[in-house]
Amino acid sequence: MTRRPAAGLCDRCHHQRLVPNTRGSVFSLCERSRSDPAYPRYPRLPVRSCRGFEVRDDEAPR
């Protein structure tokens, strides 16, 4: 299994989707980019601040 670099906020964001390629790399896709062109499809990592960040359901405190 290949370790991928930390993606910063994206690793905890509801809008992140991990996209593997055929050579074993994994890319962090921002799903917000589909509806808002202000967000890059594949942001430069690590992301340290993002106005669209929303914590993933599995990361939310209970």
PyMOL Python script that loads the backbone (N, CA, C, O; Angstrom):
from pymol import cmd

cmd.read_pdbstr("""\
ATOM      1  N   MET A   1       0.837  -1.183   0.000  1.00  0.00           N
ATOM      2  CA  MET A   1       0.000   0.000   0.000  1.00  0.00           C
ATOM      3  C   MET A   1       0.879   1.242   0.000  1.00  0.00           C
ATOM      4  O   MET A   1       1.833   1.329   0.773  1.00  0.00           O
ATOM      5  N   THR A   2       0.567   2.191  -0.853  1.00  0.00           N
ATOM      6  CA  THR A   2       1.340   3.418  -0.967  1.00  0.00           C
ATOM      7  C   THR A   2       0.759   4.483  -0.063  1.00  0.00           C
ATOM      8  O   THR A   2      -0.450   4.714  -0.065  1.00  0.00           O
ATOM      9  N   ARG A   3       1.612   5.133   0.711  1.00  0.00           N
ATOM     10  CA  ARG A   3       1.160   6.251   1.537  1.00  0.00           C
ATOM     11  C   ARG A   3       1.085   7.493   0.682  1.00  0.00           C
ATOM     12  O   ARG A   3       1.956   7.734  -0.154  1.00  0.00           O
ATOM     13  N   ARG A   4       0.056   8.276   0.885  1.00  0.00           N
ATOM     14  CA  ARG A   4      -0.059   9.531   0.156  1.00  0.00           C
ATOM     15  C   ARG A   4       0.245  10.664   1.113  1.00  0.00           C
ATOM     16  O   ARG A   4       0.035  10.526   2.318  1.00  0.00           O
ATOM     17  N   PRO A   5       0.735  11.783   0.603  1.00  0.00           N
ATOM     18  CA  PRO A   5       1.033  12.917   1.469  1.00  0.00           C
ATOM     19  C   PRO A   5      -0.243  13.485   2.096  1.00  0.00           C
ATOM     20  O   PRO A   5      -1.328  13.367   1.526  1.00  0.00           O
ATOM     21  N   ALA A   6      -0.106  14.089   3.249  1.00  0.00           N
ATOM     22  CA  ALA A   6      -1.249  14.706   3.918  1.00  0.00           C
ATOM     23  C   ALA A   6      -1.795  15.833   3.057  1.00  0.00           C
ATOM     24  O   ALA A   6      -1.036  16.607   2.472  1.00  0.00           O
ATOM     25  N   ALA A   7      -3.128  15.917   2.985  1.00  0.00           N
ATOM     26  CA  ALA A   7      -3.782  16.931   2.155  1.00  0.00           C
ATOM     27  C   ALA A   7      -4.289  18.099   2.981  1.00  0.00           C
ATOM     28  O   ALA A   7      -5.036  18.931   2.466  1.00  0.00           O
ATOM     29  N   GLY A   8      -3.903  18.184   4.248  1.00  0.00           N
ATOM     30  CA  GLY A   8      -4.343  19.281   5.095  1.00  0.00           C
ATOM     31  C   GLY A   8      -5.829  19.189   5.394  1.00  0.00           C
ATOM     32  O   GLY A   8      -6.337  18.117   5.722  1.00  0.00           O
ATOM     33  N   LEU A   9      -6.532  20.324   5.280  1.00  0.00           N
ATOM     34  CA  LEU A   9      -7.971  20.355   5.565  1.00  0.00           C
ATOM     35  C   LEU A   9      -8.752  19.375   4.705  1.00  0.00           C
ATOM     36  O   LEU A   9      -9.750  18.816   5.159  1.00  0.00           O
ATOM     37  N   CYS A  10      -8.320  19.162   3.488  1.00  0.00           N
ATOM     38  CA  CYS A  10      -9.054  18.275   2.575  1.00  0.00           C
ATOM     39  C   CYS A  10      -9.248  16.878   3.164  1.00  0.00           C
ATOM     40  O   CYS A  10     -10.263  16.233   2.901  1.00  0.00           O
ATOM     41  N   ASP A  11      -8.290  16.409   3.953  1.00  0.00           N
ATOM     42  CA  ASP A  11      -8.392  15.073   4.538  1.00  0.00           C
ATOM     43  C   ASP A  11      -9.577  14.937   5.478  1.00  0.00           C
ATOM     44  O   ASP A  11     -10.021  13.823   5.757  1.00  0.00           O
ATOM     45  N   ARG A  12     -10.097  16.059   5.972  1.00  0.00           N
ATOM     46  CA  ARG A  12     -11.230  16.027   6.893  1.00  0.00           C
ATOM     47  C   ARG A  12     -12.485  16.647   6.295  1.00  0.00           C
ATOM     48  O   ARG A  12     -13.493  16.796   6.986  1.00  0.00           O
ATOM     49  N   CYS A  13     -12.430  17.013   5.004  1.00  0.00           N
ATOM     50  CA  CYS A  13     -13.524  17.755   4.375  1.00  0.00           C
ATOM     51  C   CYS A  13     -14.562  16.844   3.711  1.00  0.00           C
ATOM     52  O   CYS A  13     -14.234  15.831   3.093  1.00  0.00           O
ATOM     53  N   HIS A  14     -15.796  17.238   3.862  1.00  0.00           N
ATOM     54  CA  HIS A  14     -16.933  16.536   3.252  1.00  0.00           C
ATOM     55  C   HIS A  14     -16.839  16.515   1.722  1.00  0.00           C
ATOM     56  O   HIS A  14     -17.364  15.602   1.085  1.00  0.00           O
ATOM     57  N   HIS A  15     -16.185  17.499   1.137  1.00  0.00           N
ATOM     58  CA  HIS A  15     -16.152  17.655  -0.314  1.00  0.00           C
ATOM     59  C   HIS A  15     -14.970  16.961  -0.998  1.00  0.00           C
ATOM     60  O   HIS A  15     -14.844  17.022  -2.221  1.00  0.00           O
ATOM     61  N   GLN A  16     -14.117  16.311  -0.231  1.00  0.00           N
ATOM     62  CA  GLN A  16     -12.969  15.625  -0.821  1.00  0.00           C
ATOM     63  C   GLN A  16     -13.381  14.258  -1.362  1.00  0.00           C
ATOM     64  O   GLN A  16     -14.152  13.529  -0.739  1.00  0.00           O
ATOM     65  N   ARG A  17     -12.844  13.932  -2.541  1.00  0.00           N
ATOM     66  CA  ARG A  17     -12.981  12.578  -3.081  1.00  0.00           C
ATOM     67  C   ARG A  17     -11.591  12.160  -3.528  1.00  0.00           C
ATOM     68  O   ARG A  17     -10.928  12.892  -4.264  1.00  0.00           O
ATOM     69  N   LEU A  18     -11.146  10.995  -3.092  1.00  0.00           N
ATOM     70  CA  LEU A  18      -9.832  10.487  -3.478  1.00  0.00           C
ATOM     71  C   LEU A  18      -9.955   9.759  -4.809  1.00  0.00           C
ATOM     72  O   LEU A  18     -10.810   8.892  -4.985  1.00  0.00           O
ATOM     73  N   VAL A  19      -9.082  10.131  -5.743  1.00  0.00           N
ATOM     74  CA  VAL A  19      -9.129   9.581  -7.098  1.00  0.00           C
ATOM     75  C   VAL A  19      -7.797   8.884  -7.391  1.00  0.00           C
ATOM     76  O   VAL A  19      -6.772   9.544  -7.558  1.00  0.00           O
ATOM     77  N   PRO A  20      -7.817   7.542  -7.453  1.00  0.00           N
ATOM     78  CA  PRO A  20      -6.578   6.818  -7.783  1.00  0.00           C
ATOM     79  C   PRO A  20      -6.368   6.766  -9.295  1.00  0.00           C
ATOM     80  O   PRO A  20      -7.326   6.798 -10.068  1.00  0.00           O
ATOM     81  N   ASN A  21      -5.098   6.687  -9.706  1.00  0.00           N
ATOM     82  CA  ASN A  21      -4.830   6.469 -11.127  1.00  0.00           C
ATOM     83  C   ASN A  21      -4.246   5.070 -11.309  1.00  0.00           C
ATOM     84  O   ASN A  21      -4.029   4.352 -10.333  1.00  0.00           O
ATOM     85  N   THR A  22      -3.997   4.694 -12.533  1.00  0.00           N
ATOM     86  CA  THR A  22      -3.534   3.334 -12.829  1.00  0.00           C
ATOM     87  C   THR A  22      -2.089   3.077 -12.401  1.00  0.00           C
ATOM     88  O   THR A  22      -1.643   1.930 -12.365  1.00  0.00           O
ATOM     89  N   ARG A  23      -1.361   4.148 -12.077  1.00  0.00           N
ATOM     90  CA  ARG A  23       0.036   3.981 -11.662  1.00  0.00           C
ATOM     91  C   ARG A  23       0.223   3.978 -10.152  1.00  0.00           C
ATOM     92  O   ARG A  23       1.352   3.962  -9.661  1.00  0.00           O
ATOM     93  N   GLY A  24      -0.890   3.993  -9.414  1.00  0.00           N
ATOM     94  CA  GLY A  24      -0.799   3.908  -7.958  1.00  0.00           C
ATOM     95  C   GLY A  24      -0.851   5.227  -7.215  1.00  0.00           C
ATOM     96  O   GLY A  24      -0.865   5.228  -5.984  1.00  0.00           O
ATOM     97  N   SER A  25      -0.880   6.348  -7.916  1.00  0.00           N
ATOM     98  CA  SER A  25      -0.996   7.646  -7.250  1.00  0.00           C
ATOM     99  C   SER A  25      -2.447   7.898  -6.868  1.00  0.00           C
ATOM    100  O   SER A  25      -3.367   7.367  -7.489  1.00  0.00           O
ATOM    101  N   VAL A  26      -2.637   8.714  -5.842  1.00  0.00           N
ATOM    102  CA  VAL A  26      -3.984   9.089  -5.397  1.00  0.00           C
ATOM    103  C   VAL A  26      -4.049  10.610  -5.345  1.00  0.00           C
ATOM    104  O   VAL A  26      -3.176  11.260  -4.769  1.00  0.00           O
ATOM    105  N   PHE A  27      -5.092  11.170  -5.952  1.00  0.00           N
ATOM    106  CA  PHE A  27      -5.266  12.606  -6.025  1.00  0.00           C
ATOM    107  C   PHE A  27      -6.480  13.025  -5.210  1.00  0.00           C
ATOM    108  O   PHE A  27      -7.453  12.280  -5.101  1.00  0.00           O
ATOM    109  N   SER A  28      -6.414  14.227  -4.637  1.00  0.00           N
ATOM    110  CA  SER A  28      -7.493  14.771  -3.828  1.00  0.00           C
ATOM    111  C   SER A  28      -8.335  15.701  -4.701  1.00  0.00           C
ATOM    112  O   SER A  28      -7.892  16.791  -5.063  1.00  0.00           O
ATOM    113  N   LEU A  29      -9.544  15.267  -5.035  1.00  0.00           N
ATOM    114  CA  LEU A  29     -10.468  16.034  -5.867  1.00  0.00           C
ATOM    115  C   LEU A  29     -11.432  16.804  -4.975  1.00  0.00           C
ATOM    116  O   LEU A  29     -12.008  16.240  -4.045  1.00  0.00           O
ATOM    117  N   CYS A  30     -11.609  18.097  -5.259  1.00  0.00           N
ATOM    118  CA  CYS A  30     -12.577  18.917  -4.536  1.00  0.00           C
ATOM    119  C   CYS A  30     -13.905  18.888  -5.294  1.00  0.00           C
ATOM    120  O   CYS A  30     -14.011  19.432  -6.393  1.00  0.00           O
ATOM    121  N   GLU A  31     -14.911  18.254  -4.701  1.00  0.00           N
ATOM    122  CA  GLU A  31     -16.227  18.140  -5.337  1.00  0.00           C
ATOM    123  C   GLU A  31     -16.922  19.501  -5.468  1.00  0.00           C
ATOM    124  O   GLU A  31     -17.817  19.652  -6.300  1.00  0.00           O
ATOM    125  N   ARG A  32     -16.525  20.490  -4.662  1.00  0.00           N
ATOM    126  CA  ARG A  32     -17.109  21.832  -4.781  1.00  0.00           C
ATOM    127  C   ARG A  32     -16.789  22.443  -6.141  1.00  0.00           C
ATOM    128  O   ARG A  32     -17.526  23.304  -6.620  1.00  0.00           O
ATOM    129  N   SER A  33     -15.719  22.015  -6.755  1.00  0.00           N
ATOM    130  CA  SER A  33     -15.317  22.571  -8.055  1.00  0.00           C
ATOM    131  C   SER A  33     -16.341  22.265  -9.145  1.00  0.00           C
ATOM    132  O   SER A  33     -16.355  22.934 -10.178  1.00  0.00           O
ATOM    133  N   ARG A  34     -17.187  21.279  -8.936  1.00  0.00           N
ATOM    134  CA  ARG A  34     -18.213  20.937  -9.932  1.00  0.00           C
ATOM    135  C   ARG A  34     -19.281  22.015 -10.051  1.00  0.00           C
ATOM    136  O   ARG A  34     -19.815  22.242 -11.136  1.00  0.00           O
ATOM    137  N   SER A  35     -19.596  22.685  -8.938  1.00  0.00           N
ATOM    138  CA  SER A  35     -20.660  23.690  -8.962  1.00  0.00           C
ATOM    139  C   SER A  35     -20.158  25.114  -8.780  1.00  0.00           C
ATOM    140  O   SER A  35     -20.895  26.065  -9.043  1.00  0.00           O
ATOM    141  N   ASP A  36     -18.913  25.278  -8.333  1.00  0.00           N
ATOM    142  CA  ASP A  36     -18.364  26.617  -8.098  1.00  0.00           C
ATOM    143  C   ASP A  36     -16.956  26.697  -8.677  1.00  0.00           C
ATOM    144  O   ASP A  36     -16.036  26.070  -8.152  1.00  0.00           O
ATOM    145  N   PRO A  37     -16.778  27.463  -9.758  1.00  0.00           N
ATOM    146  CA  PRO A  37     -15.460  27.545 -10.397  1.00  0.00           C
ATOM    147  C   PRO A  37     -14.393  28.236  -9.545  1.00  0.00           C
ATOM    148  O   PRO A  37     -13.220  28.239  -9.919  1.00  0.00           O
ATOM    149  N   ALA A  38     -14.776  28.815  -8.417  1.00  0.00           N
ATOM    150  CA  ALA A  38     -13.804  29.444  -7.526  1.00  0.00           C
ATOM    151  C   ALA A  38     -12.923  28.400  -6.825  1.00  0.00           C
ATOM    152  O   ALA A  38     -11.854  28.725  -6.308  1.00  0.00           O
ATOM    153  N   TYR A  39     -13.381  27.153  -6.815  1.00  0.00           N
ATOM    154  CA  TYR A  39     -12.614  26.090  -6.170  1.00  0.00           C
ATOM    155  C   TYR A  39     -11.852  25.294  -7.224  1.00  0.00           C
ATOM    156  O   TYR A  39     -12.425  24.884  -8.234  1.00  0.00           O
ATOM    157  N   PRO A  40     -10.561  25.077  -6.986  1.00  0.00           N
ATOM    158  CA  PRO A  40      -9.792  24.272  -7.949  1.00  0.00           C
ATOM    159  C   PRO A  40     -10.203  22.803  -7.875  1.00  0.00           C
ATOM    160  O   PRO A  40     -10.477  22.281  -6.794  1.00  0.00           O
ATOM    161  N   ARG A  41     -10.242  22.153  -9.014  1.00  0.00           N
ATOM    162  CA  ARG A  41     -10.602  20.733  -9.055  1.00  0.00           C
ATOM    163  C   ARG A  41      -9.635  19.910  -8.213  1.00  0.00           C
ATOM    164  O   ARG A  41     -10.055  19.092  -7.394  1.00  0.00           O
ATOM    165  N   TYR A  42      -8.350  20.129  -8.415  1.00  0.00           N
ATOM    166  CA  TYR A  42      -7.309  19.447  -7.655  1.00  0.00           C
ATOM    167  C   TYR A  42      -6.470  20.523  -6.972  1.00  0.00           C
ATOM    168  O   TYR A  42      -5.526  21.038  -7.572  1.00  0.00           O
ATOM    169  N   PRO A  43      -6.800  20.872  -5.717  1.00  0.00           N
ATOM    170  CA  PRO A  43      -6.090  21.966  -5.040  1.00  0.00           C
ATOM    171  C   PRO A  43      -4.638  21.609  -4.733  1.00  0.00           C
ATOM    172  O   PRO A  43      -4.281  20.443  -4.571  1.00  0.00           O
ATOM    173  N   ARG A  44      -3.829  22.638  -4.659  1.00  0.00           N
ATOM    174  CA  ARG A  44      -2.427  22.470  -4.271  1.00  0.00           C
ATOM    175  C   ARG A  44      -2.391  22.071  -2.797  1.00  0.00           C
ATOM    176  O   ARG A  44      -3.004  22.726  -1.954  1.00  0.00           O
ATOM    177  N   LEU A  45      -1.681  21.012  -2.502  1.00  0.00           N
ATOM    178  CA  LEU A  45      -1.655  20.466  -1.144  1.00  0.00           C
ATOM    179  C   LEU A  45      -0.364  20.812  -0.422  1.00  0.00           C
ATOM    180  O   LEU A  45       0.670  20.998  -1.063  1.00  0.00           O
ATOM    181  N   PRO A  46      -0.407  20.902   0.883  1.00  0.00           N
ATOM    182  CA  PRO A  46      -1.559  20.738   1.763  1.00  0.00           C
ATOM    183  C   PRO A  46      -2.398  22.016   1.824  1.00  0.00           C
ATOM    184  O   PRO A  46      -1.860  23.123   1.790  1.00  0.00           O
ATOM    185  N   VAL A  47      -3.695  21.856   1.913  1.00  0.00           N
ATOM    186  CA  VAL A  47      -4.607  22.988   2.031  1.00  0.00           C
ATOM    187  C   VAL A  47      -4.660  23.384   3.502  1.00  0.00           C
ATOM    188  O   VAL A  47      -5.011  22.573   4.359  1.00  0.00           O
ATOM    189  N   ARG A  48      -4.313  24.629   3.786  1.00  0.00           N
ATOM    190  CA  ARG A  48      -4.273  25.119   5.173  1.00  0.00           C
ATOM    191  C   ARG A  48      -5.490  25.968   5.528  1.00  0.00           C
ATOM    192  O   ARG A  48      -5.839  26.092   6.702  1.00  0.00           O
ATOM    193  N   SER A  49      -6.138  26.555   4.518  1.00  0.00           N
ATOM    194  CA  SER A  49      -7.368  27.309   4.767  1.00  0.00           C
ATOM    195  C   SER A  49      -8.251  27.203   3.525  1.00  0.00           C
ATOM    196  O   SER A  49      -7.765  27.162   2.395  1.00  0.00           O
ATOM    197  N   CYS A  50      -9.567  27.161   3.767  1.00  0.00           N
ATOM    198  CA  CYS A  50     -10.526  27.048   2.671  1.00  0.00           C
ATOM    199  C   CYS A  50     -11.878  27.528   3.177  1.00  0.00           C
ATOM    200  O   CYS A  50     -12.388  27.022   4.176  1.00  0.00           O
ATOM    201  N   ARG A  51     -12.453  28.497   2.491  1.00  0.00           N
ATOM    202  CA  ARG A  51     -13.749  29.035   2.938  1.00  0.00           C
ATOM    203  C   ARG A  51     -14.877  28.034   2.731  1.00  0.00           C
ATOM    204  O   ARG A  51     -15.950  28.193   3.313  1.00  0.00           O
ATOM    205  N   GLY A  52     -14.661  27.016   1.923  1.00  0.00           N
ATOM    206  CA  GLY A  52     -15.687  26.011   1.669  1.00  0.00           C
ATOM    207  C   GLY A  52     -15.556  24.749   2.508  1.00  0.00           C
ATOM    208  O   GLY A  52     -16.317  23.798   2.327  1.00  0.00           O
ATOM    209  N   PHE A  53     -14.595  24.737   3.424  1.00  0.00           N
ATOM    210  CA  PHE A  53     -14.368  23.541   4.246  1.00  0.00           C
ATOM    211  C   PHE A  53     -15.600  23.201   5.077  1.00  0.00           C
ATOM    212  O   PHE A  53     -16.170  24.065   5.743  1.00  0.00           O
ATOM    213  N   GLU A  54     -16.001  21.935   5.030  1.00  0.00           N
ATOM    214  CA  GLU A  54     -17.065  21.398   5.890  1.00  0.00           C
ATOM    215  C   GLU A  54     -16.578  20.059   6.408  1.00  0.00           C
ATOM    216  O   GLU A  54     -16.224  19.172   5.632  1.00  0.00           O
ATOM    217  N   VAL A  55     -16.564  19.921   7.717  1.00  0.00           N
ATOM    218  CA  VAL A  55     -16.056  18.689   8.307  1.00  0.00           C
ATOM    219  C   VAL A  55     -16.920  17.503   7.864  1.00  0.00           C
ATOM    220  O   VAL A  55     -18.148  17.588   7.843  1.00  0.00           O
ATOM    221  N   ARG A  56     -16.258  16.400   7.512  1.00  0.00           N
ATOM    222  CA  ARG A  56     -16.960  15.174   7.112  1.00  0.00           C
ATOM    223  C   ARG A  56     -17.794  14.636   8.266  1.00  0.00           C
ATOM    224  O   ARG A  56     -17.440  14.828   9.430  1.00  0.00           O
ATOM    225  N   ASP A  57     -18.889  13.968   7.956  1.00  0.00           N
ATOM    226  CA  ASP A  57     -19.776  13.407   8.969  1.00  0.00           C
ATOM    227  C   ASP A  57     -19.028  12.470   9.920  1.00  0.00           C
ATOM    228  O   ASP A  57     -19.288  12.476  11.123  1.00  0.00           O
ATOM    229  N   ASP A  58     -18.109  11.673   9.394  1.00  0.00           N
ATOM    230  CA  ASP A  58     -17.388  10.722  10.240  1.00  0.00           C
ATOM    231  C   ASP A  58     -16.322  11.394  11.097  1.00  0.00           C
ATOM    232  O   ASP A  58     -15.725  10.740  11.952  1.00  0.00           O
ATOM    233  N   GLU A  59     -16.069  12.688  10.887  1.00  0.00           N
ATOM    234  CA  GLU A  59     -15.105  13.456  11.673  1.00  0.00           C
ATOM    235  C   GLU A  59     -15.781  14.375  12.673  1.00  0.00           C
ATOM    236  O   GLU A  59     -15.115  14.914  13.557  1.00  0.00           O
ATOM    237  N   ALA A  60     -17.091  14.568  12.555  1.00  0.00           N
ATOM    238  CA  ALA A  60     -17.805  15.524  13.402  1.00  0.00           C
ATOM    239  C   ALA A  60     -17.834  15.036  14.854  1.00  0.00           C
ATOM    240  O   ALA A  60     -18.029  13.847  15.109  1.00  0.00           O
ATOM    241  N   PRO A  61     -17.637  15.962  15.805  1.00  0.00           N
ATOM    242  CA  PRO A  61     -17.716  15.567  17.216  1.00  0.00           C
ATOM    243  C   PRO A  61     -19.137  15.153  17.584  1.00  0.00           C
ATOM    244  O   PRO A  61     -20.108  15.661  17.024  1.00  0.00           O
ATOM    245  N   ARG A  62     -19.243  14.240  18.516  1.00  0.00           N
ATOM    246  CA  ARG A  62     -20.569  13.737  18.919  1.00  0.00           C
ATOM    247  C   ARG A  62     -20.921  14.169  20.302  1.00  0.00           C
ATOM    248  O   ARG A  62     -21.998  13.835  20.798  1.00  0.00           O
TER     249      ARG A  62
END
""", "prot")
cmd.dss("prot")
cmd.show_as("cartoon", "prot")
cmd.util.cbc("prot")
cmd.orient("prot")
